Amino acid sequence: MILHRGEKYQTTIKYKLWLQSIIKKMETINTALCSSGLSGMVFHAPFIDLHPGFKLAGSWERSKKLIQEHYPDVKSYPSLEALLADDRVILVVVNTPTCTHYDYAKQALLADKHVVVEKAFTTTVAEANNLKELAQKQGKKLSVYQNRRWDSDFKTVKKIVQEGLLGDIIEAEFQLQKYKPTLSHKQHVEAPSPGAGTLNNLGPHLIDQALHLFGMPDAIFADIRITRQRSQVDDYFELILYYDKLRVKLKASFLVREPAPAYIIHGTKGSFLKSRADKQEEYLVAGMKPNTLDWYTEPESEYGLLHTEKDTKVIREKVKSSQGSYLGYYDAVYKSIVNNQPIAVTAEDGINVMRIIEAAIKSSNEQKLIALL
């Protein structure tokens, strides 16, 4: 069980004493955000505040000063320079538009801070490589925030694949499908600029999940398009990753009113179909705190379908979903900084995602297969 500081839950005295002893023994990582907007208040602050090893120090706020309404004891920094000058801050979260990631992460590393960078990691492979080299030179941890590895649906898919229940995987398809014909009100999302577009926005989620399960492919073919009226940036992509005996298709679209299963995997023994059912983002946007025993547990109606062969017997059954929680990402960051354990999502992971994105753009523009190795 995880408790949210300042909120009362019915627990045993033994549990309360145990939690207090753990907190006293843990080294505290003071963490500051580069933005207190949607991503800061939804994807980062709740989990930094919840984890007993972190302390939310504050956020850089440009015009609206809102973070203290949610976290009264933290600081509102007037500038990035002021944030980086705070010697108490150990970790900086770069959660600003993609086109700023390289510059802000570089400044934070030079200020002797550990850094978490939102996806997409950077706008180019060259920038990503430079950040990795700088982090190594500075002796600092650098990680990309790929929270979708901790989605309940993906964790379920990962478990099925790693347990070998489908045999050798021959074909996999991951999709992010929405029906959203109107454009976003956020200018940095819709205006043509480095890092804009669906391939850079949603693409890193799907690409990272594919690479996490199957590694880097040998080649890629891509179709990247604009499908919505008045859109100036890509809002549709379909990527095919080529491996020796495996093909992985990654697809995103905003004009899908009736979505197919988000995960479709076929192997030599069987198949697994799974919906995209994780609702952590939806719950967090609604103001819910990730501090309950069932955060986040999918309903039985969203369990995946496994149709395979087990012990010479063909089975077709629903599979209980794994529990999702983005707290797992920050727990891994904590262990990396304090105990020097391997980073869960490395700078190299971010570089590989950028390699796929750059190759996909080249493939789509030239309408040909692009070799990666």
C-alpha positions in Angstrom: 0.0 0.0 0.0 1.2 3.5 -0.8 0.1 6.5 1.3 -0.2 10.1 0.1 1.4 12.5 2.6 -1.1 14.6 4.4 -4.1 12.3 3.7 -5.5 9.9 6.2 -6.1 6.3 5.5 -7.2 3.4 7.8 -4.0 1.4 8.3 -2.6 -0.6 11.1 -0.2 1.1 13.6 2.4 -1.5 12.6 2.2 -0.3 9.0 2.4 3.4 9.9 5.5 2.7 12.0 7.1 0.7 9.2 6.4 3.5 6.7 7.9 6.1 9.0 11.0 4.1 9.5 11.4 3.7 5.7 11.1 7.4 5.1 13.6 8.2 7.8 16.2 5.9 6.3 15.7 7.2 2.7 17.9 9.8 1.2 15.7 12.7 -0.1 16.0 13.9 -3.7 14.8 17.5 -4.0 13.2 17.7 -7.5 12.2 20.8 -9.5 10.0 20.9 -12.7 10.6 23.1 -15.7 6.8 23.6 -16.0 3.8 23.3 -13.8 1.4 22.9 -16.7 -0.5 19.7 -17.6 2.4 17.4 -17.8 3.9 18.7 -14.5 0.7 18.5 -12.5 -0.5 15.2 -14.1 2.6 13.0 -14.9 5.3 14.2 -12.5 4.2 16.1 -9.4 1.8 13.5 -8.0 4.4 10.7 -8.2 7.3 12.9 -7.0 5.1 14.0 -4.0 4.0 10.4 -3.3 7.3 8.7 -3.4 8.9 8.9 0.1 12.4 9.3 -1.4 11.6 12.5 -3.3 10.6 16.0 -2.3 9.0 18.4 -4.7 11.1 21.6 -4.4 9.1 23.7 -6.9 8.6 24.6 -10.5 9.7 27.3 -13.0 6.5 29.3 -13.7 6.5 31.9 -16.4 3.2 33.8 -16.1 0.6 31.9 -14.1 1.8 31.0 -10.6 -0.3 28.0 -9.8 1.9 25.3 -8.3 1.5 26.5 -4.7 -2.3 26.1 -5.0 -1.6 22.4 -5.2 1.6 22.2 -3.2 1.7 25.1 -0.8 5.2 24.4 0.6 7.1 24.4 -2.8 8.8 27.3 -4.5 7.8 29.1 -7.7 11.0 29.9 -9.7 10.8 33.1 -11.9 13.4 31.7 -14.3 15.3 28.6 -15.3 18.5 30.3 -14.0 16.9 30.7 -10.6 15.8 27.1 -10.5 19.3 25.9 -11.5 20.9 28.2 -9.0 19.1 26.5 -6.1 21.7 24.2 -4.5 19.0 22.2 -2.8 17.7 20.9 -6.2 19.2 17.6 -7.1 17.0 16.5 -10.0 15.5 18.6 -12.7 12.5 17.5 -14.8 12.5 19.0 -18.3 8.8 18.8 -19.2 8.6 21.7 -21.7 7.9 21.6 -25.5 10.2 19.2 -27.4 12.1 22.0 -29.1 13.4 23.2 -25.7 14.5 19.8 -24.4 18.1 20.0 -25.6 18.9 23.5 -24.4 17.2 23.1 -21.0 18.6 19.6 -20.3 22.1 20.8 -21.3 21.9 23.8 -18.9 20.7 21.5 -16.1 23.5 19.0 -16.6 26.1 21.9 -16.7 24.5 23.1 -13.4 25.4 19.7 -11.9 21.9 18.3 -11.7 20.5 14.9 -12.6 17.9 15.2 -15.4 14.7 13.6 -16.5 13.6 14.7 -20.0 10.1 14.3 -21.4 9.6 12.5 -24.7 10.5 13.1 -27.4 14.0 13.2 -26.0 15.3 15.8 -28.4 14.6 17.0 -32.0 17.6 15.2 -33.5 19.9 12.2 -33.0 22.8 14.5 -32.8 21.3 16.5 -29.9 20.5 13.2 -28.1 24.0 12.0 -28.5 25.4 15.3 -27.2 23.3 15.1 -24.0 24.3 11.5 -23.3 28.0 12.5 -23.7 27.5 15.5 -21.4 25.8 13.5 -18.7 28.7 11.0 -18.7 31.2 13.8 -18.5 29.3 15.5 -15.7 28.8 12.1 -13.9 25.0 12.7 -13.8 22.0 10.5 -14.4 20.0 11.3 -17.5 16.7 9.5 -18.2 13.9 9.9 -20.7 10.4 9.9 -19.2 8.8 6.9 -21.0 5.9 6.4 -18.6 3.9 4.2 -21.0 6.2 1.3 -20.1 4.3 1.3 -16.8 0.8 1.3 -18.4 -1.3 -1.7 -17.3 -2.0 -2.8 -20.9 1.7 -2.7 -22.0 2.8 -4.4 -18.8 0.4 -7.2 -19.6 1.6 -7.5 -23.2 5.2 -7.6 -22.0 4.4 -10.4 -19.6 2.8 -12.5 -22.3 5.7 -12.0 -24.7 8.5 -12.6 -22.1 6.8 -15.8 -20.8 6.9 -17.2 -24.3 3.2 -18.0 -24.3 3.0 -17.2 -28.0 6.2 -19.0 -29.1 8.4 -17.1 -31.5 6.8 -13.7 -32.3 6.2 -13.3 -36.0 4.1 -10.2 -36.2 3.1 -7.4 -33.7 1.0 -4.3 -34.1 0.8 -1.5 -31.6 -1.7 1.3 -32.2 -2.7 4.7 -30.7 -6.1 5.5 -32.1 -8.4 8.4 -31.3 -11.2 10.2 -32.9 -10.2 13.9 -32.6 -10.9 15.7 -35.9 -10.4 19.1 -34.4 -6.9 20.5 -33.8 -5.3 21.2 -30.5 -5.5 24.7 -29.0 -1.8 24.4 -28.1 0.2 26.3 -30.6 3.4 24.4 -30.1 1.5 21.2 -30.9 0.0 22.3 -34.2 2.5 24.9 -35.5 5.3 23.5 -37.8 8.5 23.5 -35.8 11.2 21.1 -34.7 9.7 18.4 -32.6 6.1 19.1 -33.7 3.7 16.5 -35.2 2.2 13.2 -34.1 5.4 11.2 -35.0 7.3 13.2 -32.4 4.4 13.4 -29.9 2.8 10.0 -29.9 5.4 8.2 -31.8 8.0 7.9 -29.0 5.5 6.0 -26.8 4.9 3.3 -29.5 8.5 3.2 -30.7 9.9 2.9 -27.2 7.5 0.1 -26.3 8.5 -1.8 -29.5 12.3 -1.4 -28.9 11.9 -2.3 -25.2 10.4 -5.7 -26.2 12.2 -6.5 -29.5 15.3 -4.3 -29.7 16.5 -2.2 -32.6 15.2 -3.4 -36.0 17.4 -3.9 -39.1 15.3 -1.5 -41.3 12.2 0.6 -41.4 9.5 1.7 -43.8 7.2 4.6 -43.0 4.1 6.4 -44.2 3.6 9.8 -42.5 0.7 12.0 -43.5 -1.6 14.9 -42.8 -5.2 13.8 -42.7 -7.2 16.4 -40.8 -8.4 19.7 -42.4 -6.2 22.7 -41.7 -3.6 20.6 -40.0 0.0 21.8 -40.7 1.8 19.0 -39.0 1.7 15.2 -39.4 -1.3 13.6 -37.6 -1.0 10.1 -39.0 1.9 7.6 -39.3 2.4 3.9 -40.0 5.8 2.4 -39.4 7.0 -1.1 -40.2 10.0 -2.2 -38.3 11.9 -5.0 -40.0 13.6 -7.7 -38.0 15.0 -11.1 -39.2 11.8 -13.1 -38.8 9.6 -10.5 -37.2 7.7 -7.5 -38.4 6.4 -4.8 -36.0 3.8 -2.3 -37.2 3.3 1.0 -35.3 0.4 3.2 -36.1 -1.2 6.4 -34.8 -4.3 8.2 -36.2 -6.7 10.9 -35.0 -9.6 9.7 -37.3 -10.5 6.4 -35.8 -14.0 6.4 -34.3 -14.1 2.6 -33.8 -10.6 1.4 -32.7 -9.2 -2.1 -33.3 -7.3 -3.8 -30.4 -4.3 -1.6 -29.5 -2.0 -4.6 -29.3 -2.1 -7.5 -31.7 0.6 -10.1 -31.4 0.9 -13.3 -33.4 3.5 -16.0 -32.7 4.3 -19.6 -33.8 2.0 -21.0 -31.0 -0.8 -18.4 -30.8 -2.1 -14.9 -30.6 -2.8 -12.2 -28.0 -5.1 -9.2 -28.4 -5.3 -6.4 -25.9 -7.2 -3.1 -25.7 -5.5 0.1 -24.6 -7.3 0.3 -21.3 -4.9 2.1 -18.9 -6.7 5.2 -17.5 -4.0 6.6 -15.3 -3.8 9.8 -17.4 -7.6 10.2 -17.3 -7.8 9.7 -13.6 -4.8 12.1 -12.9 -6.4 14.8 -15.1 -9.6 14.5 -13.1 -7.6 15.2 -10.0 -7.4 11.7 -8.5 -4.3 10.8 -6.5 -2.3 7.6 -7.2 -2.4 6.4 -3.6 -4.8 3.5 -3.4 -4.3 -0.2 -3.4 -6.0 -0.7 -6.8 -4.1 2.1 -8.7 -4.2 1.3 -11.5 -6.2 -2.0 -11.9 -8.1 -2.6 -15.1 -11.7 -4.0 -15.0 -12.3 -7.5 -16.1 -14.0 -6.3 -19.3 -10.6 -5.1 -20.5 -8.7 -8.3 -20.0 -6.7 -9.4 -23.0 -7.6 -12.5 -25.2 -5.0 -15.2 -25.3 -5.5 -17.9 -27.9 -2.5 -20.3 -27.9 -1.2 -23.8 -27.2 -0.1 -24.8 -23.8 1.2 -28.3 -22.9 -0.1 -29.6 -26.2 -3.6 -28.2 -25.5 -5.2 -25.3 -27.3 -6.5 -22.7 -25.0 -8.6 -19.5 -25.6 -9.0 -17.4 -22.4 -9.0 -14.0 -20.9 -5.8 -12.9 -19.1 -5.9 -10.7 -16.0 -4.2 -7.4 -16.7 -1.1 -6.4 -14.8 -1.3 -3.4 -12.4 -0.1 -0.1 -13.8 1.6 2.7 -12.0 3.9 5.5 -13.2 5.3 5.5 -9.7 7.4 2.6 -11.0 9.3 5.0 -13.2 10.2 7.4 -10.4 11.1 4.5 -8.1 13.6 3.4 -10.7 15.0 6.9 -11.0 15.4 7.0 -7.2 17.3 3.7 -7.1 19.5 4.8 -10.0 20.5 8.1 -8.3 20.8 6.8 -4.7 21.9 3.2 -5.2 23.6 3.6 -8.6 21.3 1.0 -10.1 20.8 0.9 -13.9 18.5 3.5 -15.3 15.2 2.1 -16.4 15.0 4.3 -19.4 18.4 5.4 -20.5 19.7 8.2 -22.7 20.7 5.4 -25.2 17.0 4.4 -25.3 16.1 8.0 -26.1 18.8 8.0 -28.8 17.4 4.9 -30.4 13.9 6.3 -30.5 15.3 9.4 -32.3 17.1 7.2 -34.7 13.8 5.5 -35.6 12.0 8.9 -36.0 14.8 10.3 -38.3 14.8 7.1 -40.4 11.0 7.1 -40.6 10.9 10.7 -41.9 13.6 9.8 -44.5 11.6 6.7 -45.5 8.4 8.5 -45.9 9.9 11.3 -47.9 11.8 9.0 -50.2 9.2 6.2 -50.2 11.7 3.5 -49.6 13.1 1.1 -47.0 15.8 2.6 -44.8 18.5 0.4 -43.3 19.3 1.0 -39.7 22.2 -1.4 -39.0 
